[in-house]
Amino acid sequence: MNALLTMLRTRRAAATSAERGPERPIVVLISALLGFESAMYSAVTPVLPHYAHVLHAAKPAVGVLTAAYPAGIVPGSLLGAWIAHRAGVRRTSLIGLLLFAASIAAFGFGTDIVTLDTLRFVQGTGCGFIWGGGLTWVIAVAPRERRGAVLGSVFAAAIFGTLLGPVLGTLAVTIGTRPVFLVVGVVSLALAVWTLRHDEPAPWTTGPETDTPLRAAMRSRRMRLGSWLILLEAATIGATGTLLPLRLARFGASGVMIGATFLVASLVSTLVAGPIGRTVDRRGAGLLLCVGLTLTAVLMALLPLPQTAVLLAIVSVIALGGPLTAYTIPAMAMITDAAEQAGIPLAVATMLLNLAWAVGETIGAPAAANLSQATSDAVPLLLLSAIMVVTLWPVIRARLNAASTEPAEPVGVPPAQPPATERRPPRRARDDSERIPTAIR
């Protein structure tokens, strides 16, 4: 027993020291920014039934309100990538925080659905700036051998933010939206001041960049697959974030119970995000992607079955907890690795990641709401399950393993040849569409 405890302490100390590199202050800052943004995103979940009742909004109108936020991410991601490339990631993050401060404070005073839709759209635009600047910033300072762990760390903080969001939303329903969202606006300004205390990072240079980054991204099969996985996860979150609160309310769940359901689901995701990121660094993304997709597909198909609020809450916690995270972090790592190999600027890679998320959630929320109203809740959930099953095939064909995360060779520099007696066959490139790899959130 003593030997076992000693081994566990040794492994924990090694993991802790690995995480305390020179990039640590930036990781803490970006974790706080992404956690704050995620809290603002999820704060609306327990408020949706409240607005549906007070404003007499139908299910499609609630779906539009849900989709307004990710829709705003689209212009925010495009503008954020441009500003990050031109003016730096710190200024990009600051713009997002200031947009948040103004739109969140005003959101609490909204009295009609159109005003609320507009303010959520502006918040989504701020989200695109924060993620475009923050994620690019943290990836640029993270050592490549710990990139999965760093992504897992900041993603865990973002998920933890979704724990606070439902609490804020429930508090807003209980004591009023005006004081709660006004205080949140002040917090956004405080985060902007904290960001100003950090210097702009050095440019992310690891090799020659392609002159046509978007074309190179479209040619990369792994870039396309990673973007599709992010889009699919976002569509799933958008659909469940619209359908499940209304379904729980129909079965008699209170606003507190709805908020608690999403809070516990986020807590599960937070706990597994760090280990998943470290597993990606050690073993690659393939196994985690297959397991995550399979389990999520099964659980999406099971969600229409419970007919009581308690059972539905339990299945929702399991479905939205670990399995979704198990393929989100590997997909993010896949996108950054593919960008490194193809010579795509980091700002462009994070822009594509943000766009994939925004498009997925923008489609997922209203499409699920309209399909549900025309048929039943089971139809959009079963459709998502079927799409995940189909997606397993290209994931298996990609053969994602630990070997696929090795650094690429610089363009124009041929690898050193061993002596004739020791020569081995050349290593296969990570992506079939990228025969000559380059070196490199």
C-alpha positions in Angstrom: 0.0 0.0 0.0 2.8 2.4 0.9 4.5 1.7 -2.5 1.2 2.4 -4.3 0.8 5.7 -2.5 4.4 6.7 -3.2 3.9 5.9 -6.9 0.7 8.0 -7.0 2.4 10.9 -5.3 5.3 10.7 -7.7 3.1 10.7 -10.8 1.0 13.6 -9.4 4.2 15.6 -8.7 5.5 15.0 -12.2 2.2 16.1 -13.8 2.1 19.2 -11.6 5.6 20.2 -12.5 4.9 19.6 -16.2 2.0 22.0 -16.0 4.0 24.8 -14.3 6.0 25.9 -17.3 6.8 29.5 -18.4 3.5 29.6 -20.2 1.5 29.1 -16.9 0.5 32.8 -16.4 -1.0 32.9 -19.9 -2.8 29.6 -19.4 -4.3 31.0 -16.2 -5.4 34.2 -17.9 -6.9 32.5 -20.9 -8.6 29.9 -18.7 -10.3 32.7 -16.9 -11.4 34.5 -20.1 -12.8 31.3 -21.7 -14.4 30.3 -18.4 -16.1 33.7 -18.2 -17.3 33.5 -21.8 -18.7 30.0 -21.3 -20.5 31.1 -18.2 -22.2 33.9 -20.3 -23.1 31.4 -23.0 -24.7 28.9 -20.6 -26.4 31.5 -18.4 -29.3 31.7 -20.8 -30.2 28.0 -20.4 -32.4 28.2 -17.2 -33.7 31.6 -18.4 -35.2 30.2 -21.7 -38.4 28.9 -20.0 -38.7 32.2 -18.2 -38.5 34.2 -21.4 -40.8 31.8 -23.2 -43.4 32.4 -20.5 -43.0 36.1 -20.0 -42.7 37.0 -23.7 -45.1 34.4 -24.9 -42.4 33.1 -27.3 -43.0 29.9 -29.2 -40.4 27.1 -29.5 -39.0 28.3 -32.8 -38.6 31.8 -31.3 -36.7 30.3 -28.4 -34.5 28.4 -30.9 -33.7 31.7 -32.6 -32.7 33.3 -29.3 -30.4 30.3 -28.6 -28.9 30.4 -32.1 -28.3 34.2 -32.0 -25.2 33.8 -29.9 -23.4 31.2 -32.1 -24.5 33.2 -35.2 -22.6 36.2 -33.8 -19.5 34.0 -33.5 -19.2 33.9 -37.3 -18.4 37.6 -37.8 -16.5 37.7 -34.5 -14.3 34.8 -35.7 -13.5 36.4 -39.0 -12.8 39.8 -37.6 -11.0 38.4 -34.7 -8.6 36.4 -36.9 -7.9 39.5 -39.0 -7.2 41.7 -36.0 -5.2 39.0 -34.3 -3.0 38.7 -37.4 -2.7 42.5 -37.8 -2.7 43.9 -34.2 -2.1 40.9 -32.0 -4.0 38.5 -29.8 -4.1 40.7 -26.7 -5.9 43.5 -28.5 -8.3 41.0 -30.0 -9.2 39.6 -26.6 -9.7 43.1 -25.2 -12.2 44.0 -27.9 -14.2 40.9 -27.1 -14.3 41.7 -23.4 -15.5 45.2 -24.1 -18.2 44.0 -26.4 -19.3 41.6 -23.7 -19.3 44.3 -21.0 -21.7 46.5 -23.0 -24.0 43.8 -24.4 -24.4 41.7 -21.2 -25.3 44.7 -19.1 -27.9 45.8 -21.6 -29.3 42.2 -21.9 -30.7 42.4 -18.4 -32.8 45.4 -19.4 -34.2 43.8 -22.6 -38.0 43.6 -22.8 -38.8 42.1 -26.2 -37.5 39.0 -28.1 -35.9 41.1 -30.9 -33.8 43.1 -28.6 -32.7 40.0 -26.7 -31.8 38.3 -30.0 -29.7 41.3 -31.1 -27.8 41.5 -27.8 -27.1 37.8 -27.8 -25.7 38.2 -31.3 -23.4 41.0 -30.1 -22.3 38.7 -27.2 -21.5 36.0 -29.7 -19.4 38.4 -31.7 -17.5 39.2 -28.5 -17.1 35.4 -28.0 -15.5 35.1 -31.5 -12.9 37.8 -30.5 -12.2 36.2 -27.1 -11.7 32.7 -28.4 -9.9 33.9 -31.5 -7.5 35.9 -29.5 -7.3 33.8 -26.4 -7.0 30.3 -28.0 -4.4 31.6 -30.5 -2.5 33.1 -27.6 -2.4 30.0 -25.4 -1.5 27.6 -28.3 1.3 29.9 -29.3 3.0 29.8 -25.9 2.3 26.1 -25.2 5.2 23.6 -25.8 4.2 21.1 -28.5 4.7 18.1 -26.3 2.2 19.5 -23.8 -0.3 21.0 -26.3 -3.0 18.4 -25.6 -2.6 18.9 -21.8 -2.8 22.7 -22.2 -5.8 22.5 -24.5 -7.4 20.2 -21.9 -6.6 22.6 -19.1 -8.2 25.7 -20.8 -11.1 23.6 -22.1 -11.7 22.4 -18.6 -11.8 26.0 -17.5 -14.3 26.8 -20.2 -16.5 23.9 -19.2 -16.2 25.0 -15.6 -17.6 28.3 -16.8 -20.7 26.5 -17.9 -21.1 25.4 -14.3 -21.4 29.0 -13.2 -23.6 30.0 -16.1 -26.7 28.1 -15.0 -26.2 29.4 -11.5 -26.2 33.0 -12.8 -29.2 32.2 -15.0 -31.1 30.8 -12.1 -30.1 33.8 -9.9 -31.3 36.1 -12.7 -34.7 34.4 -12.7 -34.9 34.5 -8.9 -33.9 38.1 -8.1 -34.1 39.8 -11.5 -32.1 39.9 -14.7 -31.1 43.6 -14.4 -28.8 43.5 -11.3 -27.3 40.1 -12.2 -26.3 40.9 -15.7 -25.1 44.4 -14.7 -22.7 42.9 -12.2 -21.5 40.5 -14.9 -20.7 43.5 -17.2 -18.5 44.9 -14.5 -16.7 41.6 -14.2 -16.0 41.7 -17.9 -14.3 45.1 -17.5 -12.2 43.8 -14.6 -11.0 40.9 -16.9 -10.1 43.5 -19.5 -7.9 45.3 -17.0 -6.2 42.0 -16.1 -5.5 41.2 -19.8 -3.8 44.6 -20.2 -1.2 43.6 -17.6 0.2 40.9 -19.9 2.5 41.5 -22.8 1.7 40.6 -26.4 3.3 37.2 -27.2 6.1 36.7 -29.7 5.0 35.7 -33.2 4.2 32.0 -33.7 7.0 31.0 -36.1 8.0 27.3 -36.6 8.4 27.1 -40.3 7.4 28.7 -43.7 3.7 29.5 -44.0 1.7 28.8 -47.1 0.6 31.7 -49.2 -2.9 30.3 -49.5 -3.8 29.2 -46.0 -7.5 28.6 -46.6 -6.8 26.5 -49.7 -4.2 24.5 -47.7 -6.8 24.0 -44.9 -9.4 22.7 -47.4 -6.8 20.3 -48.9 -6.0 18.8 -45.5 -8.2 15.9 -44.8 -7.5 16.0 -41.1 -8.2 19.7 -40.9 -11.6 19.0 -42.6 -12.3 16.1 -40.3 -11.4 18.0 -37.1 -13.6 21.0 -38.2 -16.5 18.6 -38.9 -16.2 17.0 -35.5 -16.2 20.4 -33.8 -19.3 21.4 -36.0 -21.1 18.2 -35.0 -20.4 18.7 -31.3 -21.6 22.3 -31.5 -24.8 21.2 -33.3 -25.4 18.6 -30.6 -24.9 21.2 -27.8 -27.2 23.7 -29.6 -29.9 21.1 -30.2 -29.8 19.7 -26.6 -29.5 23.2 -25.1 -32.8 24.1 -26.8 -34.8 20.9 -26.5 -33.8 19.6 -23.0 -34.7 22.6 -20.9 -38.1 22.8 -22.5 -38.6 19.1 -22.3 -37.6 19.1 -18.6 -40.0 22.0 -17.9 -42.8 20.1 -19.7 -42.3 17.2 -17.3 -42.6 19.6 -14.3 -38.9 20.4 -13.6 -38.3 23.8 -12.0 -35.8 26.3 -13.2 -33.4 25.3 -10.3 -33.6 21.6 -11.4 -33.0 22.5 -15.0 -29.9 24.6 -14.0 -28.7 21.8 -11.8 -28.9 19.3 -14.6 -26.7 21.2 -16.9 -24.4 22.2 -13.9 -23.7 18.5 -13.0 -23.2 17.6 -16.7 -20.6 20.4 -17.0 -18.9 19.2 -13.8 -18.5 15.8 -15.3 -16.9 17.3 -18.4 -14.6 19.5 -16.3 -13.3 16.5 -14.4 -12.5 14.5 -17.5 -11.1 17.3 -19.7 -7.6 17.3 -18.2 -7.0 13.5 -18.3 -8.3 13.5 -21.9 -5.8 16.2 -23.0 -2.9 14.3 -21.4 -4.1 11.1 -23.1 -4.1 12.8 -26.5 -0.4 13.8 -25.8 0.6 10.3 -25.0 -1.6 8.1 -27.3 -3.0 10.2 -30.0 -6.6 11.1 -30.8 -8.0 8.0 -32.5 -9.2 5.8 -29.7 -10.8 8.8 -27.8 -12.6 10.0 -30.9 -14.1 6.5 -31.5 -15.2 6.0 -27.9 -16.6 9.5 -27.6 -18.6 9.3 -30.8 -19.9 5.9 -30.1 -21.1 6.6 -26.6 -22.6 10.0 -27.6 -24.5 8.4 -30.4 -26.0 5.8 -28.1 -26.9 8.4 -25.5 -28.5 10.7 -28.0 -30.7 7.9 -29.1 -31.7 7.2 -25.5 -32.7 10.8 -24.6 -36.3 10.6 -26.0 -37.1 7.6 -23.8 -37.4 9.0 -20.3 -40.9 10.3 -19.4 -40.2 11.8 -16.1 -38.1 14.9 -15.2 -35.8 12.9 -12.9 -34.9 10.2 -15.4 -34.5 12.7 -18.2 -32.1 14.7 -16.0 -30.0 11.6 -15.2 -29.7 10.6 -18.9 -29.0 14.2 -19.9 -26.1 14.5 -17.4 -24.5 11.3 -18.7 -25.1 12.3 -22.4 -23.7 15.8 -22.0 -20.8 14.9 -19.7 -17.8 12.9 -20.6 -18.5 11.4 -24.1 -18.8 14.8 -25.8 -15.6 16.0 -24.2 -13.8 12.8 -25.2 -14.0 13.8 -28.9 -13.9 17.6 -28.6 -10.4 17.9 -27.2 -8.9 15.4 -29.7 -10.6 17.3 -32.5 -9.1 20.6 -31.4 -5.6 19.0 -31.2 -6.1 17.5 -34.7 -6.8 21.0 -36.1 -3.7 22.6 -34.6 -1.5 19.6 -35.6 -2.9 19.8 -39.2 -2.2 23.6 -39.3 1.3 23.0 -38.1 2.0 20.5 -40.8 0.4 22.5 -43.6 2.1 25.8 -42.7 -1.3 27.4 -41.9 -1.1 30.5 -39.6 -2.4 29.8 -36.1 -4.9 32.6 -36.3 -6.5 31.0 -39.4 -6.6 27.6 -37.7 -8.4 29.0 -34.6 -10.7 31.0 -36.9 -11.7 27.8 -38.7 -12.3 26.1 -35.3 -14.5 28.9 -34.1 -16.4 29.0 -37.4 -17.1 25.3 -37.3 -18.4 25.7 -33.7 -20.5 28.7 -34.7 -22.0 27.2 -37.8 -22.8 23.9 -35.9 -24.6 25.6 -33.1 -26.3 28.1 -35.3 -27.8 25.3 -37.3 -28.3 22.9 -34.4 -30.5 25.0 -32.2 -33.2 26.3 -34.6 -33.1 23.1 -36.8 -33.8 21.0 -33.7 -36.5 23.3 -32.5 -38.3 23.3 -35.8 -38.0 19.6 -36.4 -39.2 19.0 -32.9 -42.2 21.2 -33.3 -43.1 19.6 -36.7 -42.6 16.0 -35.4 -41.3 15.2 -32.0 -38.2 15.7 -29.8 -37.0 12.2 -30.9 -36.5 13.1 -34.5 -33.6 15.6 -34.2 -32.0 13.6 -31.4 -32.1 10.4 -33.5 -30.8 12.2 -36.5 -27.8 13.5 -34.6 -27.1 9.9 -33.4 -27.2 8.6 -36.9 -24.8 11.3 -38.1 -22.3 10.4 -35.3 -22.4 6.7 -36.3 -21.7 7.7 -40.0 -18.8 10.0 -38.8 -17.1 7.0 -37.2 -16.0 5.7 -40.6 -13.7 8.6 -41.6 -12.3 8.8 -38.0 -11.3 5.1 -38.2 -9.8 5.6 -41.7 -7.7 8.5 -40.5 -5.7 6.2 -38.3 -5.1 8.8 -35.6 -2.5 7.5 -33.2 0.4 8.8 -31.1 2.7 8.6 -34.1 0.6 11.1 -36.0 1.4 13.8 -33.5 5.2 13.8 -34.2 6.7 17.1 -35.3 6.9 17.7 -39.0 10.0 18.3 -41.0 10.8 21.8 -42.2 10.0 22.6 -45.8 13.0 22.6 -48.1 15.3 20.8 -45.5 15.6 17.1 -46.4 15.8 14.7 -43.5 19.2 13.5 -42.6 19.9 10.1 -44.1 21.4 7.4 -41.9 24.3 5.3 -43.1 23.5 2.8 -45.8 23.5 -0.1 -43.4 21.0 1.6 -41.1 18.6 3.1 -43.7 15.0 2.6 -43.1 11.9 3.3 -45.3 10.9 7.0 -45.1 8.2 7.9 -42.6 4.8 8.3 -44.0 3.4 11.9 -43.9 0.7 12.6 -41.4 -1.8 13.6 -44.1 -2.1 12.0 -47.5 -2.9 15.4 -49.0 0.3 16.9 -47.6 3.3 14.9 -49.0 5.8 17.5 -47.9 5.1 18.6 -44.3 6.4 21.8 -42.8 7.6 22.5 -39.3 5.5 24.5 -37.1 -4.3 28.3 -29.1 
